[in-house]
Amino acid sequence: MSKPAVTCALGVLGWVASYALFTKWLAEHGWDFLGGWREAFTASDFATGLIVDLSVTAVMLIVLAVWERKRLGGRWTAAILASLALSVSMALTLYLLALWRAEGAEAEPAA
């Protein structure tokens, strides 16, 4: 398998697994998203650490996508930023694919 194929497979797996577990958790908590969310992520220092890590990683992806926007192109940059609404794993997947695509385009000889 190629690096982009493995990256896509793992990105989709991360998104599907997290949403499957999130949906199960949400159903167990009466679909109380906001109340349950706050409780889940402040229940322990470990849980709070996980949400802080996720949040900082999301900010890092925003910074990287904006920083590389000329290289990636407007559509890829917008797709990366919009995909953060789905999951950080999907945004990372898109960022890596866009970056590799841009690097490949830069490496091609001019005709």
N, C-alpha and C positions, 0 to 999 in steps of 0.2 A: 504494500500500500504506500501511496505517496504521502508526504508530509501534510499537504493540504487536506487529503482525504481523512487522515487520522485526526487532524485538528478539527475538522467538521464533525466527525463521528463523536469525538469526546465532548465537543461543545454542545451538540444536540443531546447527548447522553446526560450531561450535567443539567441542562435545562429541563428535560423530561423527568429525570429523577427528582429534582428539587420541586417541580410543580406537582408531581404525584404525591410526594410527602407533604407538601404544603396543603394540597386539597384535602388529604386525609386529616391532617391536623385541624384545618379550618372546620371540617364537618364535625369533628369531635368537640369543638368549642362553640357549637351553635352558630357558626358562620359569623361570629363577632370578630371581624378583622381588626379593627382599631384597638378594641379592648384587649383582645387576645394577643395581638402583636406586641403591645407595650409590656404586657405581663410576661410573655415568652422571652423577650430580649432583656428584661431587667431582673429575671428570676435569680441570676447568679452572675458573678464576675466573668465566668467562662462564656455565658450566653451574650453578655454585653460586649465582651471581647470579639466574639464572632461577628456581631453586627457592626462594630467599629471597623474591623478588618474589611468586611464587605463594602462598607461605605467609603473607606479610604481607597480601596481598589477601584471603585466606581469613579471617584474623583480623579484618580490617576489615569483611567481610560479617557475621561473627558479631556484632561490636559493633553494627553498624547495625541488624541484625534484632532484637537484644535491646533496643536503645534505642527502636526504633519499634514494639515488640511490641503496645502498646495500640492504636496506629493501624492496624497491619496485621492484628491478630487472631491468636489462638493457633494456628489451623490454618496460616495463611500463614507465621507465624514458624517453626513446626515443620517445614514443608515446605522452607523456605529452608535451615534448619540441616541437615536430613537430606540435601538435595541436594548438600551439600558432599562427601558420600561419593562422588558421581558425578563432579562436576567443578565448578570455580569458575565456569565460564561458565554452567552451568545454575543455580547459586545466584544469580548476578548477574541472570540473566534473570527468575527468580522474584521476586527482591527488587524489581526495577524494575516488573514487572507488578503486584505487590501494592501498591507505593507509588502507582502511577498509579490503581489501583482505589480506594485509600483517599482519594486527593486528589479523585477524581471523586465519591465518596460525600459528602465534606465540602462540595463545591461545590453539590450538589443542594439546592434550597430545601425547607424542612420543610413537610410537608403539613398 
